[in-house]
């Protein structure tokens, strides 16, 4: 596949592109990426919620309670008041409390450094487990896939998949491992700012010349 041959060029261009983005939410999230527990809870909060909302809410919550012990003791109503801006905040408050108690009971208050163990926590799916392993524990064997990371490789023509999980496994076969750890950050930023789900900014995209989606719409515009 011709598009796959350009992976190195595309990653290099996206790394250069990042320098042009001034995204305070991402930088604030970066501040909590050194703590597996904070990464885990932030992921729970981020489900079905935009990053610009999740970042500030996560920071406010951690200013009040930043450990499983503190969150397990916090009344649900207080958690809900803090995280109210995120979608499904009532359900998420219960998840946060339950996860905190499980970590204390089964893992001595520590987030397990194991993908399969993370998946046993209620409310944790592949995306969350991958993010915790990548950004919480700095492991290089995982590729976190969200909607941006699913959409963009399909548009580029790297993969032809229907779900984020299918994309994850497909990328593991074609994406050089040296890029796995940076992949999520690069493609999320690109997806938020340029390759948006609706109204992608193909005219300013630095990788459009390598993109199957752009090639197709460009040909359509010419009536070919």
N, C-alpha and C positions, 0 to 999 in steps of 0.2 A: 504493500500500500504506500503510495507516494507520500502521503501526509506524515506517516510515521518516520520517514527519513529526516524530517525537519524538526524532530523533538528537541535536539540540542539548540538549534537556532531559536525556537519558540521560547524555551525556558530562559535563554539569555536575554531575549527581548523583554520578557515579562519582568525579569529582575531589574532591568533598566527602567521599565515603566513604573514600578513601585515607588521610585524616588520622586515621581511627579504627583503622587497622591498625598494629600494632607487629610488623613482620616483619624481624628482623635479617638474614635471608638476603638479602632483596631489597636492603636498604641496603648490605650488603657487596658484592653484585654491582655496585651502583651505583658503588662505589669504583673498579672496574676498567673502567668503561664509557668511560673517556677514552682508552683505548689499543686501537687496532684489533686488534693481535695478541692481547692478553689476552681481548678479546671473542670473537675467533675460536676460541681454544683452549678457553675456557669453554663455548662452544656445542658443541664436539666432545664435551666431557666431559658435557654435560647431556643428550645424546640417551639416551632410555629411562631417565633417572634423575631423581629428584625434586630440586627446587631446593634444598631444605634440606640435601641431600647435596652437590650440585654446588658451592654457594657456598664452604663451608669447604675442600673439596678443591682448588678452583681457587686459593684464597688460599695454601694450603700449597705448592702446586706453584710458584706465582710467587715465593714467598719464597726458593725454591732456584734457580729458573731463570725469568727473565721476558723472554727474547728468543729469537728463532729460533736464534741462534748458540749460546746456552747449552743449549737443549733438544736441538739437533741433536747435540751432543757428549755428552749425558747417556746413560749406559747404560740400555737398555730396562728392565732389572730394577729400577733405581732409580726410574724413572718409574712403573713398575707398583706398587712399594711405596707410593708417595705417593698414587696415584689408585685404589688397590684398592677403596675403598668404592663407587665408581661401577660401574654395570653395564657388562659387556663391557670391563673395564679393560685386558685384554691387547690386544684389537683396537684400542682407543682409544690405547694407548701407541704402537703402531705407526703409527697415523694421525698422531699428534702429531709423531713423529719425521720421518715422510715429508713432512708439510706444512712443517715447519721447514726441512728440506733443500731443498725446492722453492722456498720463499721466498728462500733464500740464493742458489740457483742461477739462478733465472729473474727474480726481482724485487728483487735487490740487498738482500735481507734485510728488505724492506718488504711489508706486506700491500697488495695492489693495491686502489686506490680505484676499482674497476670491478666491477659486478655479474657480468658475463659472465666476467671473469677469475677472480673468486672461485669461480664454478661449475666451473671447470676443476680446482680443487684436489680431490684424492681425498678423499671423505668429506664434501664440502660440498654441501648441497642448498639448495633455495630458502629454507627457513626460516633456515638459518645465514647465507646470503649477505645476506638481508634484514636480519637482526639486526646484522651487521657494518656494513652501509651505514648503518643507522639510528643505532646506538649507538656504533659505532667512528668513523664519519666524519660523523655528525650530518646526514646527508642526509634530506630531507623527502619524497622521491619513492617511498618503499618502505613496505610494511605487513608486518611480520613476523607470521606466523600459526602458532601452535602449537595444541595440542588445545583450550585454553581459548578462544582467539581464533576457533577454528572452531566450537566448541560453542555459545557464548553468542549470537553473531549468529543462529544457526539457531533457538535457543530464543526469541529476541526476535521472530523472524519477519522480520528484515531480509533474510535470504537463505534459499535452500532448496538446499543443496549437500551433496555426499557426501564431499568431500576438502578438506583445508586449502588446496591449490592452487586449487581451484574457489572457495573462500571468498575467497581473496586477490583474485582477479580480479573477483569479484562486488562486493566491498567497494570496490574502486577506482572502480566506476561510481556508487556511491551515497553513499559517505562523503566529506564535505567534506575537502579536502586539508589544511586547517588542523589536523585531528585525527589525521592519519596517524602522526606521530611519537610521540604519546602513547598511541596506541591499544593497543599491545602491553602496556605497563606497566599501564594501567588494567584491561584485561580479564584479564590474568594474575592480578593481585591479587584481582580480583572472583571469578575462577574458583577460586582457591585457597581463599578464605575464605568465600564465600557461594554462588555458582552452581557448586557442585561437581558432578562427573560423576554421583556416586551420593549421594543424600540432600541435594539442594540446599536451602539455608536460605531458602526463599521467604518465610517469615514475617518475616524481618528484612531482606529485600532492598529497597533504596531505589528500585529500578526495576521492581518486580513489576507495578505498575499499567500499565506499557507493554509487558509481556511476553506474547507469544502462548502460550508454554508454560504460564505461570502461569494464564492465562485458561482454558486447556483443562482443566487439572487441577482448577481451582476449579469449573468447570462440572460436571466428572465427580463431584466430591465431593458436589454437590447433586443428582446423579442426573438432570442435564439432558442 
